[in-house]
Amino acid sequence: MKRHNLRVEKIGGTSMSRFPEIIDNIILRNPADIYGRVYVVSAYAGVTDDLLEHKKTGQPGIYKLFEDQDNYPRKMLALRDRLVEFNESLASAGLDLDEANDFIGDRIDLSINILRSMENVLASGYVSRTELLLAARELLASLGEMHSAFNSANILRNRGYDATFVDLSGWEDGRQLTIDQRIKDSFNRLDPFSTICFATGYTKGTEGIMREFDRGYSEVTFSKVAIMLGASEAIIHKEYHLCSGDPLLIGEDVAHPVCNTNYDVADQLADVGMEAIHPKAAKPLEIHSISIRVKNAFDPDHPGTLISKDFIAPKSKVEIVTGSNKVVCLEIHDTRMVGEVGFDRRIMTLFDRHDVSYISKMTNANTIDLIIYERDCSPHLLAQLSDSFEKVTSTSVAIVCAIGSNIAQPGIMARATEALARAGINILAVSQTSRQTNMQFIVEREQFAAAQRALHAALCM
């Protein structure tokens, strides 16, 4: 059952790093509306990248050093010093430096001791290496959110407000609780209408939140908290608006915020890497009919983008142009394909074996094109496909998408292709389902930006 006016709000890492502004723009913006909110916070910008690996580039962090049994304690102590230095930047906002430094210092010191014990167990060969590495990954991930959530509650308390640090990390709690049980147990004795709750984006559970969701774990925690507490709305604060196109490509004066859309559109965006929210976090919210509002933390007067279950744009239009230039086109040509029932099942069997999901698929009598992320196109996968089919090629390309909750209008595909042709862009492949929420165009990689600008000018203005 939804609780009237209870909102669960997630604050991303880049926004958390500007926490004094977050206090003014979000937490204390409306003096009459301070309570009845639960904030699920990410680690400060770059901290989880240092602990695990860089989310975008894959540059290894402390976890990789531990996996290779390299000098991870030195890196952890360096991170501790950096976090203590960051704490100093929050002193003027109200952070008690002694408490905050002791808090993160103690946890990093104990984490080093735990990891050393794990290292000894790994060396013994008596336990599963995979399971122990997963446990180390969970431990490291929890540190960033503990730091930011503790600091946030500490600052608000020192400013005279009732604030609570909700530690979902299960730190030094040996109880074998599931993720849902831990969230329920942690909020059982709290009244969000009497205290400002700052919860860790990481939640410890017997199933391991990173095992299935990896770096999407904070959004999964956010989703579960919103559902369990019966939030009337789930709000995500980012450092930018959800816009009709990438302002850096389209132009800041051209791209405009999207005011309303639906969960179907959010799924389409996530499929090409432009996540408003992790799909596995969004689906439970959709099922429970809890709307998501995506807001720019630094433009507090703007209402943001409301993502709801049943919204359909009253007027047919493309809402967002986006895409990815980190994809390849796998072309599988085989003359035995024509008329053979279930031919592509063999392709999917290999994809499943290599844990590969495709973004788009185009087919004719004897050729199947599959668009997959470049990172998933391993030499081993290509070799196995080549062993099974007559001709397999992989080409670096880009996918550009025109997405909307209601784009079913006569001539819209013609307008899109005409716009690309006028811009001198050759369409290598095209895909659209009868649901008509996403037109996908495969183009040369170097034409990625030009294709987005052409489509945005033709369809979103």
PyMOL commands that set and color helices and strands:
alter all, ss='L'
color gray80, all
select helices_A, chain A and resi 13-16+19-27+31-33+47-51+62-67+72-89+91-93+97-124+129-158+179-187+209-229+247-250+263-271+279-287+345-353+374-376+379-388+412-422+445-459
alter helices_A, ss='H'
color red, helices_A
select strands_A, chain A and resi 3-11+37-41+163-166+196-200+231-238+260-262+292-296+305-308+320-333+360-363+367-373+391-403+427-431+438-444
alter strands_A, ss='S'
color yellow, strands_A
deselect
rebuild
show_as cartoon
